[in-house]
Amino acid sequence: MKVLKLSAQGLPQSWISLEEAVTHYAAGDVRWELGARIALFRGGHNALTGAQSQIPVSSIIGTRGAPGINPFELTPSLTNSKLFTRDRNVCAYCGGHFHEHDLTREHIVPVARQGLNHWMNVVTACRACNHRKGPRTPEQAHMPLLYAPYVPSLWEDFILRNRRILADQMEFLMAHVPKSSRLLS
């Protein structure tokens, strides 16, 4: 289980472990919190009062300090897992829905033709379509794209990074996803 760490201004910073979140609470770095309490850490007992220290951890925390990232200058890292999720496991050529192990990263302009490995030049393809297209462009192979590639926003990237997002974390992230996002449909 991960905690969504935000800047004090509400920009996603990282997915952190429960233990990392407790460190932020103990250091006084948590400025605000949202979502459900997902853990309660118990510490030692006070010698004078006998009370046990406790740190409740929320699923979303806003921490002090300036954001370390500018959301408008960020290009998310490209991985097959994130690509397949962005494209909803749908082949860009035949429209079939496949399990992740039956999919490939397809370069629209092939690497053999100096095509780059970036979000705007890759789509999800089933193995059969990728093989059929080969080192040609979609036009040359007479295989038109069924959807256009796009670069995920910061908010989409945080959704694409984590497979086990809690409902309140997903609600928070989805509220900030661009209206044109494929994750909304």
N, CA, C and O of each residue as an XYZ file, in Angstrom:
740
protein
N       0.848     -1.171      0.000
C       0.000      0.000      0.000
C       0.897      1.239      0.000
O       1.862      1.321      0.760
N       0.566      2.190     -0.855
C       1.365      3.405     -0.981
C       0.543      4.627     -0.583
O      -0.684      4.632     -0.678
N       1.244      5.647     -0.141
C       0.655      6.936      0.196
C       0.988      7.893     -0.940
O       2.117      7.910     -1.430
N       0.007      8.692     -1.360
C       0.236      9.699     -2.388
C       0.766     10.954     -1.705
O       0.049     11.610     -0.949
N       2.021     11.280     -1.975
C       2.661     12.463     -1.387
C       2.512     13.621     -2.360
O       2.879     13.525     -3.531
N       1.964     14.721     -1.848
C       1.768     15.931     -2.639
C       2.598     17.064     -2.053
O       3.003     17.014     -0.892
N       2.844     18.078     -2.861
C       3.449     19.296     -2.326
C       2.372     20.018     -1.520
O       1.194     19.667     -1.595
N       2.771     21.007     -0.763
C       1.794     21.786      0.013
C       0.768     22.449     -0.906
O      -0.352     22.739     -0.485
N       1.159     22.690     -2.178
C       0.263     23.299     -3.157
C      -0.653     22.267     -3.826
O      -1.536     22.641     -4.598
N      -0.454     20.979     -3.540
C      -1.326     19.940     -4.072
C      -0.836     19.251     -5.330
O      -1.601     18.521     -5.961
N       0.431     19.461     -5.719
C       0.967     18.783     -6.900
C       1.557     17.433     -6.505
O       2.290     17.355     -5.519
N       1.260     16.375     -7.244
C       1.820     15.064     -6.926
C       3.349     15.095     -6.966
O       3.953     15.642     -7.888
N       3.954     14.495     -5.944
C       5.413     14.425     -5.859
C       5.915     12.998     -6.025
O       6.868     12.750     -6.763
N       5.263     12.050     -5.328
C       5.703     10.655     -5.425
C       4.722      9.741     -4.705
O       3.883     10.180     -3.918
N       4.861      8.454     -5.003
C       4.193      7.403     -4.232
C       5.212      6.978     -3.188
O       6.343      6.644     -3.539
N       4.836      6.983     -1.901
C       5.775      6.619     -0.847
C       5.205      5.487     -0.004
O       3.997      5.247      0.013
N       6.094      4.801      0.691
C       5.682      3.714      1.576
C       5.057      4.281      2.847
O       5.194      5.469      3.140
N       4.380      3.436      3.586
C       3.806      3.855      4.869
C       4.906      4.341      5.809
O       4.726      5.322      6.530
N       6.034      3.657      5.798
C       7.144      4.040      6.666
C       7.695      5.422      6.305
O       8.021      6.210      7.192
N       7.798      5.715      5.010
C       8.246      7.049      4.587
C       7.235      8.106      5.012
O       7.620      9.206      5.409
N       5.949      7.784      4.933
C       4.914      8.726      5.357
C       5.036      9.015      6.847
O       4.921     10.168      7.263
N       5.268      7.977      7.660
C       5.424      8.166      9.108
C       6.590      9.100      9.388
O       6.520      9.926     10.298
N       7.658      8.975      8.616
C       8.812      9.861      8.789
C       8.409     11.316      8.553
O       8.843     12.207      9.283
N       7.582     11.557      7.536
C       7.110     12.929      7.278
C       6.236     13.432      8.422
O       6.354     14.587      8.830
N       5.358     12.568      8.944
C       4.525     12.965     10.092
C       5.399     13.288     11.301
O       5.221     14.328     11.936
N       6.343     12.403     11.621
C       7.192     12.580     12.799
C       8.060     13.830     12.698
O       8.349     14.472     13.708
N       8.477     14.175     11.480
C       9.324     15.359     11.275
C       8.507     16.652     11.223
O       9.073     17.743     11.156
N       7.195     16.529     11.253
C       6.351     17.728     11.180
C       6.224     18.276      9.774
O       5.866     19.440      9.595
N       6.511     17.454      8.768
C       6.468     17.905      7.379
C       5.068     17.850      6.764
O       4.837     18.462      5.721
N       4.142     17.141      7.379
C       2.795     17.005      6.817
C       2.006     18.268      7.150
O       1.773     18.581      8.318
N       1.597     18.988      6.101
C       0.841     20.235      6.269
C      -0.666     19.992      6.248
O      -1.425     20.701      6.908
N      -1.085     19.005      5.500
C      -2.498     18.642      5.434
C      -2.623     17.218      4.932
O      -1.669     16.652      4.397
N      -3.792     16.646      5.104
C      -4.028     15.278      4.668
C      -5.452     15.139      4.149
O      -6.357     15.874      4.543
N      -5.619     14.174      3.255
C      -6.923     13.871      2.662
C      -7.109     12.361      2.664
O      -6.171     11.601      2.902
N      -8.318     11.954      2.399
C      -8.569     10.530      2.248
C      -8.703      9.811      3.573
O      -8.712     10.413      4.647
N      -8.804      8.523      3.456
C      -9.022      7.667      4.613
C      -7.730      7.426      5.382
O      -6.634      7.509      4.828
N      -7.881      7.127      6.673
C      -6.735      6.683      7.460
C      -6.465      5.241      7.059
O      -7.349      4.389      7.153
N      -5.251      4.968      6.614
C      -4.941      3.633      6.107
C      -4.021      2.839      7.025
O      -3.821      1.640      6.830
N      -3.457      3.519      8.033
C      -2.588      2.806      8.975
C      -2.493      3.605     10.266
O      -2.704      4.817     10.294
N      -2.172      2.887     11.327
C      -1.926      3.520     12.621
C      -0.656      2.902     13.189
O      -0.613      1.709     13.489
N       0.371      3.722     13.332
C       1.640      3.253     13.896
C       1.667      3.618     15.378
O       1.363      4.746     15.763
N       2.037      2.639     16.194
C       2.113      2.843     17.630
C       3.581      2.843     18.048
O       4.390      2.046     17.572
N       3.891      3.763     18.950
C       5.263      3.859     19.447
C       5.359      3.478     20.911
O       4.616      2.628     21.404
N       6.286      4.122     21.592
C       6.522      3.827     23.006
C       5.520      4.509     23.906
O       4.641      5.245     23.457
N       5.676      4.245     25.190
C       4.799      4.820     26.214
C       5.517      5.962     26.917
O       6.713      5.870     27.194
N       4.796      7.032     27.206
C       5.326      8.175     27.929
C       5.569      7.764     29.379
O       4.683      7.206     30.028
N       6.757      8.038     29.879
C       7.118      7.634     31.239
C       6.258      8.334     32.294
O       5.997      7.760     33.351
N       5.818      9.555     32.024
C       5.033     10.294     33.006
C       3.545      9.962     32.945
O       2.906      9.743     33.974
N       3.004      9.926     31.737
C       1.556      9.735     31.602
C       1.167      8.294     31.299
O       0.028      7.894     31.543
N       2.080      7.534     30.782
C       1.770      6.157     30.393
C       1.078      6.065     29.037
O       0.782      4.967     28.567
N       0.818      7.212     28.402
C       0.133      7.217     27.107
C       1.073      6.701     26.015
O       2.264      7.010     25.990
N       0.502      5.918     25.133
C       1.295      5.387     24.016
C       1.229      6.372     22.848
O       0.157      6.879     22.516
N       2.379      6.637     22.230
C       2.387      7.528     21.062
C       1.780      6.801     19.872
O       1.956      5.593     19.712
N       1.064      7.547     19.042
C       0.420      6.995     17.856
C       0.555      7.974     16.704
O       0.487      9.189     16.893
N       0.745      7.435     15.517
C       0.776      8.263     14.313
C      -0.193      7.644     13.304
O       0.106      6.610     12.706
N      -1.360      8.283     13.115
C      -2.271      7.803     12.061
C      -1.785      8.307     10.701
O      -1.316      9.439     10.583
N      -1.898      7.465      9.683
C      -1.425      7.807      8.342
C      -2.611      7.841      7.393
O      -3.384      6.887      7.313
N      -2.750      8.959      6.668
C      -3.797      9.098      5.660
C      -3.277      8.668      4.298
O      -2.067      8.601      4.079
N      -4.184      8.381      3.394
C      -3.794      7.892      2.069
C      -3.191      8.976      1.179
O      -2.486      8.675      0.215
N      -3.472     10.251      1.508
C      -2.944     11.383      0.730
C      -2.418     12.411      1.722
O      -3.137     12.833      2.628
N      -1.155     12.813      1.549
C      -0.587     13.830      2.436
C       0.032     14.959      1.622
O       0.646     14.730      0.580
N      -0.141     16.174      2.113
C       0.510     17.352      1.545
C       1.664     17.724      2.447
O       1.473     17.935      3.645
N       2.863     17.809      1.888
C       4.057     18.070      2.697
C       4.605     19.467      2.447
O       4.375     20.068      1.398
N       5.331     19.963      3.431
C       5.884     21.318      3.325
C       6.968     21.370      2.271
O       7.503     20.350      1.840
N       7.272     22.590      1.872
C       8.333     22.798      0.893
C       7.759     23.079     -0.487
O       6.595     22.798     -0.771
N       8.607     23.638     -1.330
C       8.212     23.955     -2.699
C       8.233     22.681     -3.536
O       9.045     21.789     -3.292
N       7.331     22.593     -4.532
C       7.333     21.407     -5.381
C       8.673     21.242     -6.085
O       9.286     22.217     -6.520
N       9.113     20.006     -6.188
C      10.378     19.736     -6.865
C      10.221     19.595     -8.363
O      11.207     19.420     -9.079
N       8.971     19.670     -8.850
C       8.724     19.490    -10.277
C       7.754     20.546    -10.780
O       6.869     20.992    -10.050
N       7.927     20.935    -12.019
C       6.977     21.816    -12.692
C       6.112     20.916    -13.574
O       6.626     20.311    -14.515
N       4.813     20.814    -13.291
C       3.977     19.868    -14.035
C       3.883     20.157    -15.530
O       3.526     19.273    -16.309
N       4.197     21.378    -15.933
C       4.078     21.740    -17.334
C       5.361     21.484    -18.117
O       5.372     21.566    -19.345
N       6.448     21.173    -17.399
C       7.726     20.903    -18.057
C       8.120     19.437    -17.935
O       9.227     19.057    -18.317
N       7.235     18.625    -17.415
C       7.550     17.233    -17.141
C       7.126     16.324    -18.280
O       5.995     16.406    -18.759
N       8.031     15.460    -18.712
C       7.684     14.390    -19.642
C       7.848     13.093    -18.886
O       8.963     12.747    -18.493
N       6.760     12.361    -18.670
C       6.859     11.128    -17.898
C       7.738     10.090    -18.585
O       7.840     10.052    -19.811
N       8.360      9.262    -17.780
C       9.169      8.173    -18.340
C       8.252      7.209    -19.091
O       7.095      7.013    -18.719
N       8.782      6.621    -20.137
C       8.014      5.714    -20.982
C       8.368      4.277    -20.641
O       9.519      3.861    -20.779
N       7.376      3.523    -20.196
C       7.543      2.093    -19.955
C       6.413      1.369    -20.671
O       5.368      1.957    -20.948
N       6.624      0.095    -20.970
C       5.565     -0.671    -21.624
C       4.311     -0.728    -20.765
O       3.200     -0.588    -21.276
N       4.480     -0.927    -19.487
C       3.329     -1.017    -18.592
C       2.497      0.266    -18.635
O       1.272      0.210    -18.738
N       3.162      1.418    -18.557
C       2.437      2.693    -18.616
C       1.817      2.910    -19.996
O       0.697      3.409    -20.101
N       2.535      2.540    -21.047
C       2.009      2.677    -22.404
C       0.746      1.841    -22.575
O      -0.264      2.342    -23.071
N       0.791      0.578    -22.172
C      -0.362     -0.309    -22.339
C      -1.558      0.201    -21.530
O      -2.699      0.104    -21.980
N      -1.298      0.743    -20.340
C      -2.388      1.301    -19.530
C      -2.941      2.560    -20.189
O      -4.156      2.749    -20.248
N      -2.053      3.421    -20.685
C      -2.518      4.632    -21.388
C      -3.463      4.252    -22.519
O      -4.495      4.893    -22.719
N      -3.102      3.201    -23.261
C      -3.877      2.785    -24.431
C      -4.937      1.739    -24.099
O      -5.560      1.172    -24.996
N      -5.139      1.487    -22.798
C      -6.184      0.576    -22.309
C      -6.068     -0.845    -22.852
O      -7.071     -1.536    -23.024
N      -4.836     -1.273    -23.119
C      -4.558     -2.623    -23.643
C      -5.263     -2.903    -24.971
O      -5.608     -4.045    -25.275
N      -5.470     -1.853    -25.749
C      -6.143     -1.964    -27.046
C      -5.114     -1.772    -28.153
O      -4.360     -0.799    -28.145
N      -5.086     -2.699    -29.102
C      -4.190     -2.596    -30.242
C      -4.605     -1.404    -31.105
O      -5.777     -1.254    -31.452
N      -3.638     -0.567    -31.444
C      -3.912      0.637    -32.230
C      -4.266      0.331    -33.681
O      -4.712      1.223    -34.404
N      -4.078     -0.911    -34.119
C      -4.329     -1.263    -35.516
C      -5.592     -2.104    -35.702
O      -6.406     -1.798    -36.573
N      -5.769     -3.153    -34.906
C      -6.944     -4.016    -35.086
C      -8.061     -3.703    -34.099
O      -9.196     -4.141    -34.287
N      -7.746     -2.941    -33.038
C      -8.754     -2.576    -32.042
C      -9.043     -3.662    -31.022
O      -9.918     -3.500    -30.171
N      -8.318     -4.764    -31.100
C      -8.535     -5.844    -30.139
C      -8.023     -5.497    -28.754
O      -7.062     -4.743    -28.600
N      -8.684     -6.062    -27.745
C      -8.274     -5.875    -26.354
C      -7.488     -7.106    -25.931
O      -7.977     -8.227    -26.067
N      -6.264     -6.908    -25.416
C      -5.360     -8.012    -25.130
C      -4.818     -7.942    -23.710
O      -4.826     -6.887    -23.076
N      -4.346     -9.087    -23.226
C      -3.629     -9.131    -21.956
C      -2.244     -8.534    -22.196
O      -1.711     -8.612    -23.303
N      -1.672     -7.943    -21.160
C      -0.386     -7.240    -21.294
C       0.713     -8.097    -21.925
O       1.523     -7.574    -22.691
N       0.765     -9.392    -21.627
C       1.852    -10.216    -22.172
C       1.679    -10.507    -23.672
O       2.590    -11.042    -24.303
N       0.522    -10.160    -24.242
C       0.297    -10.337    -25.684
C       0.467     -9.025    -26.460
O       0.164     -8.959    -27.651
N       0.954     -7.986    -25.777
C       1.096     -6.667    -26.404
C       2.565     -6.300    -26.599
O       3.457     -6.843    -25.949
N       2.784     -5.355    -27.520
C       4.131     -4.849    -27.783
C       4.088     -3.332    -27.904
O       3.035     -2.736    -28.132
N       5.258     -2.726    -27.745
C       5.417     -1.292    -27.998
C       5.654     -1.143    -29.486
O       6.633     -1.667    -30.016
N       4.770     -0.435    -30.162
C       4.858     -0.253    -31.612
C       5.280      1.179    -31.918
O       4.651      2.137    -31.469
N       6.350      1.305    -32.687
C       6.823      2.629    -33.108
C       6.115      3.009    -34.401
O       6.210      2.292    -35.397
N       5.410      4.129    -34.390
C       4.674      4.582    -35.577
C       5.663      4.821    -36.721
O       5.519      4.258    -37.806
N       6.653      5.652    -36.468
C       7.781      5.761    -37.399
C       8.826      4.801    -36.845
O       9.382      5.052    -35.775
N       9.105      3.710    -37.547
C       9.979      2.671    -37.002
C      11.369      3.182    -36.632
O      11.893      4.112    -37.245
N      11.944      2.555    -35.621
C      13.301      2.888    -35.187
C      14.262      2.717    -36.359
O      15.227      3.470    -36.487
N      14.004      1.736    -37.209
C      14.855      1.497    -38.385
C      14.830      2.682    -39.348
O      15.714      2.816    -40.194
N      13.826      3.534    -39.222
C      13.716      4.741    -40.070
C      13.932      6.007    -39.240
O      13.381      7.065    -39.544
N      14.732      5.880    -38.202
C      15.078      6.975    -37.291
C      13.896      7.475    -36.453
O      13.902      8.613    -35.984
N      12.896      6.634    -36.269
C      11.789      6.979    -35.375
C      12.268      6.967    -33.934
O      13.050      6.105    -33.535
N      11.796      7.923    -33.166
C      12.250      8.060    -31.786
C      11.377      7.251    -30.832
O      10.222      6.939    -31.122
N      11.956      6.931    -29.710
C      11.262      6.174    -28.676
C      10.677      7.164    -27.665
O      11.211      7.318    -26.566
N       9.579      7.834    -28.038
C       8.919      8.771    -27.128
C       7.406      8.624    -27.266
O       6.910      8.015    -28.213
N       6.691      9.191    -26.310
C       5.239      9.010    -26.198
C       4.478      9.294    -27.487
O       3.500      8.607    -27.781
N       4.897     10.282    -28.256
C       4.165     10.669    -29.460
C       4.469      9.771    -30.661
O       3.856      9.921    -31.717
N       5.410      8.842    -30.503
C       5.749      7.948    -31.608
C       5.480      6.484    -31.271
O       5.867      5.597    -32.032
N       4.829      6.220    -30.151
C       4.554      4.832    -29.788
C       3.084      4.631    -29.447
O       2.416      5.507    -28.897
N       2.614      3.451    -29.794
C       1.261      3.012    -29.453
C       1.349      1.543    -29.044
O       2.383      0.894    -29.206
N       0.265      1.050    -28.523
C       0.160     -0.350    -28.155
C      -0.294     -1.147    -29.371
O      -1.202     -0.731    -30.091
N       0.345     -2.302    -29.600
C      -0.055     -3.166    -30.712
C       0.017     -4.623    -30.266
O       0.869     -5.002    -29.463
N      -0.886     -5.423    -30.799
C      -0.786     -6.859    -30.551
C       0.411     -7.378    -31.352
O       0.874     -6.720    -32.284
N       0.893     -8.531    -30.992
C       2.077     -9.088    -31.648
C       1.843     -9.313    -33.148
O       2.735     -9.083    -33.964
N       0.639     -9.764    -33.498
C       0.341    -10.043    -34.917
C       0.389     -8.755    -35.744
O       0.986     -8.732    -36.820
N      -0.233     -7.694    -35.250
C      -0.236     -6.424    -35.994
C       1.165     -5.816    -36.052
O       1.560     -5.278    -37.087
N       1.907     -5.895    -34.971
C       3.266     -5.359    -34.951
C       4.123     -6.092    -35.987
O       4.897     -5.467    -36.712
N       3.984     -7.398    -36.052
C       4.737     -8.187    -37.024
C       4.302     -7.852    -38.459
O       5.136     -7.725    -39.356
N       2.984     -7.712    -38.660
C       2.462     -7.408    -39.996
C       2.923     -6.032    -40.482
O       3.249     -5.862    -41.656
N       2.948     -5.059    -39.581
C       3.378     -3.711    -39.969
C       4.873     -3.694    -40.283
O       5.311     -3.057    -41.241
N       5.648     -4.402    -39.464
C       7.086     -4.471    -39.706
C       7.753     -3.110    -39.664
O       7.316     -2.234    -38.917
N       8.816     -2.911    -40.461
C       9.568     -1.650    -40.431
C       8.990     -0.587    -41.369
O       9.732      0.179    -41.983
N       7.672     -0.550    -41.471
C       7.009      0.438    -42.335
C       6.186      1.402    -41.491
O       5.897      1.127    -40.326
N       5.817      2.519    -42.076
C       4.897      3.429    -41.408
C       3.491      2.864    -41.559
O       3.269      2.000    -42.407
N       2.541      3.328    -40.762
C       1.163      2.841    -40.919
C       0.623      3.046    -42.344
O      -0.108      2.200    -42.860
N       0.985      4.171    -42.973
C       0.523      4.442    -44.336
C       1.110      3.428    -45.321
O       0.399      2.900    -46.176
N       2.391      3.166    -45.196
C       3.044      2.208    -46.093
C       2.478      0.798    -45.917
O       2.390      0.040    -46.883
N       2.096      0.449    -44.694
C       1.576     -0.888    -44.412
C       0.055     -0.966    -44.628
O      -0.541     -2.033    -44.482
N      -0.565      0.164    -44.975
C      -2.027      0.244    -45.131
C      -2.731     -0.213    -43.854
O      -3.696     -0.976    -43.890
N      -2.210      0.285    -42.711
C      -2.748     -0.040    -41.395
C      -2.961      1.265    -40.630
O      -2.108      1.640    -39.826
N      -4.071      1.963    -40.855
C      -4.293      3.244    -40.170
C      -4.443      3.071    -38.656
O      -4.967      2.068    -38.171
N      -3.972      4.069    -37.938
C      -4.106      4.067    -36.483
C      -5.570      4.295    -36.097
O      -6.253      5.120    -36.705
N      -6.047      3.566    -35.090
C      -7.411      3.734    -34.597
C      -7.508      4.827    -33.539
O      -8.598      5.320    -33.248
N      -6.370      5.204    -32.965
C      -6.324      6.295    -31.995
C      -4.965      6.965    -32.077
O      -3.996      6.377    -32.559
N      -4.905      8.189    -31.606
C      -3.665      8.971    -31.676
C      -2.882      8.846    -30.371
O      -3.479      8.753    -29.298
N      -1.567      8.843    -30.453
C      -0.757      8.829    -29.228
C      -0.798     10.204    -28.557
O      -1.127     11.204    -29.196
N      -0.466     10.243    -27.275
C      -0.351     11.522    -26.563
C       0.589     11.346    -25.374
O       0.833     10.229    -24.917
N       1.106     12.463    -24.886
C       1.980     12.455    -23.716
C       1.095     12.604    -22.477
O       0.363     13.588    -22.367
N       1.146     11.658    -21.550
C       0.326     11.764    -20.343
C       0.700     12.984    -19.497
O       1.866     13.375    -19.438
N      -0.292     13.573    -18.850
C      -0.056     14.689    -17.928
C       0.571     14.145    -16.640
O       0.653     12.932    -16.450
N       1.004     15.033    -15.772
C       1.551     14.643    -14.475
C       0.547     13.779    -13.718
O       0.919     12.766    -13.126
N      -0.715     14.174    -13.737
C      -1.758     13.458    -12.995
C      -1.967     12.056    -13.582
O      -2.089     11.078    -12.845
N      -2.004     11.973    -14.909
C      -2.148     10.673    -15.563
C      -0.946      9.787    -15.258
O      -1.094      8.587    -15.028
N       0.246     10.386    -15.258
C       1.449      9.613    -14.995
C       1.401      8.973    -13.611
O       1.834      7.833    -13.445
N       0.887      9.679    -12.631
C       0.781      9.098    -11.290
C      -0.208      7.932    -11.266
O      -0.026      6.980    -10.507
N      -1.237      8.002    -12.079
C      -2.176      6.880    -12.188
C      -1.494      5.717    -12.906
O      -1.644      4.564    -12.502
N      -0.748      6.016    -13.966
C      -0.085      4.970    -14.747
C       1.051      4.288    -13.973
O       1.397      3.144    -14.270
N       1.630      4.975    -12.990
C       2.760      4.441    -12.229
C       2.379      3.377    -11.209
O       3.204      2.531    -10.866
N       1.150      3.405    -10.723
C       0.785      2.575     -9.585
C      -0.408      1.701     -9.929
O      -1.460      2.211    -10.314
N      -0.259      0.411     -9.797
C      -1.346     -0.522    -10.119
C      -2.341     -0.687     -8.976
O      -3.447     -1.180     -9.196
N      -1.975     -0.287     -7.767
C      -2.830     -0.508     -6.604
C      -3.189      0.819     -5.953
O      -2.742      1.124     -4.848
N      -3.989      1.588     -6.640
C      -4.386      2.908     -6.159
C      -5.671      2.767     -5.356
O      -6.626      2.135     -5.809
N      -5.696      3.353     -4.170
C      -6.895      3.334     -3.343
C      -7.958      4.235     -3.963
O      -7.635      5.152     -4.718
N      -9.223      3.976     -3.645
C     -10.337      4.706     -4.258
C     -10.225      6.212     -4.035
O     -10.446      6.980     -4.970
N      -9.887      6.656     -2.823
C      -9.807      8.098     -2.572
C      -8.618      8.735     -3.293
O      -8.691      9.891     -3.711
N      -7.523      7.981     -3.438
C      -6.381      8.486     -4.202
C      -6.755      8.630     -5.678
O      -6.419      9.626     -6.318
N      -7.455      7.621     -6.209
C      -7.875      7.667     -7.618
C      -8.838      8.826     -7.848
O      -8.735      9.532     -8.851
N      -9.759      9.020     -6.937
C     -10.711     10.132     -7.069
C      -9.978     11.471     -7.102
O     -10.302     12.335     -7.916
N      -8.992     11.645     -6.222
C      -8.215     12.879     -6.188
C      -7.467     13.087     -7.503
O      -7.519     14.174     -8.078
N      -6.770     12.054     -7.985
C      -6.000     12.176     -9.226
C      -6.905     12.398    -10.434
O      -6.621     13.253    -11.273
N      -7.996     11.631    -10.526
C      -8.897     11.742    -11.680
C      -9.554     13.124    -11.761
O      -9.907     13.579    -12.849
N      -9.717     13.785    -10.628
C     -10.305     15.136    -10.625
C      -9.407     16.146    -11.326
O      -9.867     17.221    -11.712
N      -8.124     15.809    -11.496
C      -7.163     16.727    -12.116
C      -6.713     16.291    -13.505
O      -5.948     17.000    -14.159
N      -7.174     15.144    -13.958
C      -6.796     14.627    -15.275
C      -7.448     15.502    -16.355
O      -8.608     15.888    -16.213
N      -6.716     15.819    -17.431
C      -7.310     16.623    -18.509
C      -8.578     15.963    -19.069
O      -8.675     14.738    -19.132
N      -9.532     16.783    -19.467
C     -10.809     16.283    -20.007
C     -10.616     15.403    -21.244
O     -11.463     14.566    -21.556
N      -9.492     15.600    -21.946
C      -9.224     14.833    -23.167
C      -8.536     13.496    -22.883
O      -8.234     12.754    -23.817
N      -8.287     13.180    -21.630
C      -7.546     11.968    -21.289
C      -8.282     10.696    -21.701
O      -9.498     10.584    -21.543
N      -7.528      9.754    -22.226
C      -8.079      8.449    -22.582
C      -8.441      7.662    -21.325
O      -9.230      6.720    -21.394
N      -7.873      8.038    -20.178
C      -8.182      7.350    -18.925
C      -9.608      7.628    -18.470
O     -10.147      6.884    -17.651
N     -10.224      8.680    -18.984
C     -11.599      9.027    -18.597
C     -12.643      8.238    -19.376
O     -13.781      8.108    -18.923
N     -12.277      7.713    -20.530
C     -13.285      7.029    -21.341
C     -13.298      5.542    -21.128
O     -14.097      4.837    -21.746
